[in-house]
């Protein structure tokens, strides 16, 4: 293994192994397909049947119920996919399997029939389970013994994530809104296939890194072992005698089954009017009874396991659990970007520009599109120089894919500039999150490295408050829309400012969650707590769909401004609670920063 790592570090691009950029582009194509398809879902499902781009004309509540379940499952299957890779396939084969399954999923959705649509969603959920946890595991394996360079590697990788999301939403959205939904769904699958081929054909570059697991296990020391004021963990008999008991396993099984049944039953009940739980208890319908019972069982599991650890470990896990609760709240509101905020962009925002406004937007849009693409193309050139003699076919596939991207970008810009005015695609606003992340991430990174670096609880509080302020701007912008209105012409500036504040909130909170978890949780428990963390995000995703689905009920009874006002007050309130809990959480973390 060490020999393979040293070989990888011989061929460097921008100071990092060339293999990192193979992973960069593989992740870029996967995020291209993932976000390119996902931003289309709510628009496709709710688009009128009799329109220029006919959809299925579902009620918004139905569409967001399905999307919430889909998004939630995307964060649950990686727990299983990571386990399969650890035990059976290895990371690299799992990534290839995931890419192939997702390609088939996109192809199924492009057919636009009811059967193939649901089959496509199922394949995408399964494929993401194989892909998502394992490509990052390859990076972790590549940098063993070179931890000082790992932060930089993940920063580069994170740029790949956002570059893929940026171009995926822009190009898939453009084709879908202007030429038909099948074009958008199909394009996402084409680039997913290119990503799979490029990665698979570059396998020789990695040696045994990410290969099938052997029976020899390496132990990695905790990252914070040399930090001051960190309480070192003592291995005691009590800790060794805390395996999963039969009672724990029963709780895991029943809480998991209850949660999964709720995820499937919620859209089934709303869309088809059929319930797996046709009963009521105390005024609650069967679906809510089941999910509340599952939540109670899970809390019993968490509390009983935490109580069996030594005080330091117990306190730190309690801190992680509190941050997990804040994470649920954050994602429940942040993920409105691909739900109610996309609907707001399509139905309530003035996207028609004329005269100087149209020309200024076209120029800005062209710069936003071409400058990142020029930079990435230069990186490809550097990668080819270092690796063409070893993985030439993989390089050629990557080159063909980028010729395709450049062709689509030029075609799109030519089409936009040929129009007398300009209509902004509703999906265009989705790219703002990726753009702001790329531009603001270095500033936030410097903030975290300065003497003004806030504590974990303060970062969570700041992130949630910024999220709420973004919705405050939307609430103000929507304040003039009358109750029950289905369309309006609000200025685009409100959405742009909302995305800016939401992205700043994300940078305060989202990238830091797993970092704190890895520092606070003992190595032998990391798998279980990663599962809990993904579960928190999954709950947030489902809550986002459920709450976003209330847009029609609240806007008809009160107003759209009131709808966004609710989304303003709750995150700000939870953010203030996080700040107030700062002294308590600092104490529970026992010196870990």
C-alpha positions, 0 to 999 in steps of 0.5 A, a space after each residue: 500500500 505504501 509503495 502505491 501511495 509513493 508512486 501516486 505522489 511521483 506524478 503531481 498536478 498542482 502539487 497533488 497526485 495526478 490520481 486526485 484529479 482522476 477522482 476530481 473529474 469522476 466526482 464532477 461528472 457524478 455531481 453533474 448528473 446528480 444535480 442536473 437531474 435533481 433540479 429538474 424533478 420539481 419542475 417536471 412533476 409540476 409543469 402543466 400538461 398543456 405547455 411548451 414543456 409539458 410535465 405531469 402537472 402534479 400538485 406541488 405537495 405531491 411532487 415535494 413529498 416524492 422528492 423528499 423521500 428520494 432525497 432522504 434515501 440518497 443519504 441512507 443507501 451510502 451507509 449500506 454501500 460503504 459497508 459492501 465496499 469495506 467487506 466485499 468489493 473494495 472502493 474502486 469497484 463500488 464506484 464503477 458499479 455505482 456509476 453504471 447503475 446511475 447511468 441506467 437510472 438516467 436512461 430510464 428517466 429519459 423515457 418519461 413513462 411512469 414505470 421507467 421514471 420510478 425505476 430510474 429514481 430507484 436506480 439512482 438511489 442504489 447507485 448513489 449508495 455505492 458511489 457517494 461514500 467510496 470515492 471519498 474513501 479512496 482519497 483518505 486511503 491515498 493520503 495515509 501518512 501524508 495528512 498535512 496535504 489532506 485538507 488541500 486535497 479535499 478542498 480541490 475535490 470539493 471544487 470538483 463537486 461544485 463545478 459538476 453541480 454548476 454545469 449540470 444544473 446549467 446545461 441539463 436545465 437549459 436543454 430540459 426547459 428549452 427542448 424537452 425534459 428527456 434531453 435534460 435527463 438524458 444528458 445527465 446520463 451521458 456524462 455519468 457514463 463518461 465519468 465511469 469510463 474515465 475512472 475505470 480506464 484509469 485504474 492502473 494509476 492507483 495500484 492496490 489503493 481502493 482495491 478489494 479488501 484484504 484481511 490485513 487491517 491498518 489502524 489510523 491514529 486519531 487526528 487530534 492526538 497531538 493537540 493541547 488540552 485534549 483528553 486522551 482516551 483510555 482503553 478500559 474494560 468498560 469500553 470493550 464491554 459495550 458491543 451491540 446487545 440483542 436489545 440494541 439490535 432489536 431497536 436498530 431493526 424496528 426503528 429502521 423498518 419504521 422509518 423506511 416504511 414512513 418514507 415510502 408511505 408518505 408519497 404513496 398516501 399523498 399521490 395515490 391516496 393509499 396508506 400502508 397504515 390505515 388507522 388513527 391513534 389519538 388523532 394522528 394518522 397511521 403514518 405519523 404514528 409509525 414515524 414517531 414510534 421509530 423516532 422514539 425507538 431510535 432515541 432509546 437506542 442512542 440514549 442507552 448506548 451513550 449512557 454505557 460509555 465513560 464520561 469523556 466519551 459520553 459527553 462528546 457523543 452527546 455534543 455530536 448528537 446536539 449538532 446532529 439535531 441542528 443539522 436536521 434543522 439546517 437541511 430541512 430549510 436549506 434544501 428548499 433550494 431544489 424545491 419551493 425556491 425553484 418553484 418561486 423562480 419559475 412561477 413568481 420571479 420576473 425572468 424576462 429581461 429586455 434592453 440593457 438589462 438583458 445584455 448585461 445579464 448575457 455578458 455576466 452569464 457568459 463569464 460565469 460559464 466560460 471562465 471556470 470552464 477555461 480553468 478546468 480545461 487547463 487542469 485537464 491539459 496538465 493532467 494529460 501531460 503527466 498521465 497520457 503515457 500511462 492512461 491514455 485511453 482514460 484521458 481521451 474519454 475525458 477529453 471527448 467529454 469536455 469537448 461535449 461540454 464546450 460544444 453545449 456551452 457555446 451552443 447555449 451562449 449562441 442561442 442566448 445572444 441571438 435572442 432580442 431579449 432574454 428569459 432566464 431559465 428557472 434552473 439557472 438560479 440553482 447554479 448560484 449556490 455552487 458559484 458562491 461556494 467556489 468564490 467564498 470558500 477561500 475567505 471562510 477558510 481563512 476565517 477558520 484559520 485566524 484567531 477569530 475562529 468561532 467555536 463549533 456552536 457559534 458556527 452552527 448558530 451563525 450558519 442557521 441565522 444566515 439561512 433564516 436571513 436569506 428567507 427573510 429577503 424572500 419573505 420581503 420580496 414576496 410580501 406584495 403577492 396576494 393570497 392564493 396567487 399562482 404567478 407573480 413578477 418579483 425581481 430576481 435580486 431577491 433570489 440572488 441575495 437569498 442564495 448568497 446568504 444561504 451559501 454563506 450559512 452552508 459554509 459555516 455549517 455543512 463542511 464542518 459537521 463531519 470534521 467535528 464528528 471525526 474529532 469527537 468520536 473514538 475510532 471504533 465508533 466512527 462507523 456507527 456515528 457516521 451512520 447517525 450523521 447521514 440519518 440526520 441529513 436524511 431526516 432533514 431532506 425528508 422534512 424539507 420536502 414535507 415543509 416545502 409541500 405546504 407552500 400552496 396551503 399556507 400561501 392560499 390561507 395567508 400569503 407566500 410572504 408568510 410562508 417564507 416568514 416561517 422559514 425565516 423565524 425557525 432557523 434564526 430561533 434555532 441558531 440563537 439556541 445554538 449560540 446560547 448552548 455554546 458554554 455547555 457544548 464547549 464543556 461537553 467537547 472536553 477541549 476538542 476544537 
